[in-house]
Amino acid sequence: MDLIEPYFHPLFDDLMDDVESGRTWTLAHVPEAISKLNSNIMDIAHLVPPSFYQVGNNVPTILLII
């Protein structure tokens, strides 16, 4: 988590700001919140080091070995 926290922390701050301001308090707001979060993730996806994605691809294999 320490590896990706600097990249995703601003996204979750933005989401929490929406919650605190009342923009995502009801179920009707959930699809919009999910869409905004997905869009924000796509905006920063190219900034995350490739090694993170490589590890993510190997996790299922590692779990099967354990």
C-alpha positions as CSV (number, residue, x, y, z in Angstrom):
1,M,0.0,0.0,0.0
2,D,2.8,2.4,0.7
3,L,3.9,2.1,-2.9
4,I,0.6,3.3,-4.4
5,E,-0.7,5.6,-1.6
6,P,0.8,8.8,-3.0
7,Y,-1.0,8.1,-6.2
8,F,-4.4,7.2,-4.8
9,H,-4.6,9.4,-1.7
10,P,-5.8,12.5,-3.6
11,L,-8.5,10.4,-5.2
12,F,-9.9,9.2,-1.9
13,D,-9.6,12.7,-0.5
14,D,-11.8,14.0,-3.3
15,L,-14.3,11.2,-2.7
16,M,-14.4,12.0,1.0
17,D,-14.9,15.7,0.2
18,D,-17.9,14.7,-1.8
19,V,-19.2,12.6,1.1
20,E,-18.7,15.4,3.6
21,S,-20.3,18.0,1.4
22,G,-23.4,15.8,0.9
23,R,-22.9,15.1,-2.8
24,T,-22.7,11.3,-2.3
25,W,-25.1,10.8,0.6
26,T,-27.9,8.8,-1.1
27,L,-28.0,5.7,-3.2
28,A,-29.0,8.0,-6.1
29,H,-25.5,9.6,-5.9
30,V,-23.6,6.3,-6.0
31,P,-23.4,5.8,-9.7
32,E,-22.1,9.3,-10.2
33,A,-19.6,8.8,-7.4
34,I,-18.4,5.5,-8.9
35,S,-18.1,7.1,-12.4
36,K,-16.1,10.0,-11.0
37,L,-13.8,7.6,-9.0
38,N,-13.2,5.4,-12.1
39,S,-12.5,8.5,-14.2
40,N,-10.0,9.8,-11.6
41,I,-8.3,6.4,-11.5
42,M,-7.9,6.3,-15.2
43,D,-6.4,9.8,-15.1
44,I,-3.6,8.6,-12.8
45,A,-3.2,5.1,-14.0
46,H,-0.2,6.0,-16.2
47,L,1.6,7.5,-13.3
48,V,1.7,4.3,-11.2
49,P,4.9,2.4,-11.7
50,P,4.7,-0.6,-14.0
51,S,6.1,-2.8,-11.3
52,F,2.9,-2.4,-9.3
53,Y,0.9,-3.8,-12.2
54,Q,3.4,-6.6,-12.6
55,V,3.0,-7.6,-8.9
56,G,-0.8,-7.3,-9.2
57,N,-0.7,-9.8,-12.1
58,N,1.4,-12.3,-10.0
59,V,-0.7,-12.2,-6.9
60,P,-3.1,-15.0,-7.9
61,T,-0.2,-17.2,-8.7
62,I,1.5,-16.5,-5.5
63,L,-1.7,-17.2,-3.5
64,L,-2.1,-20.5,-5.3
65,I,1.5,-21.5,-4.2
66,I,0.8,-20.6,-0.6
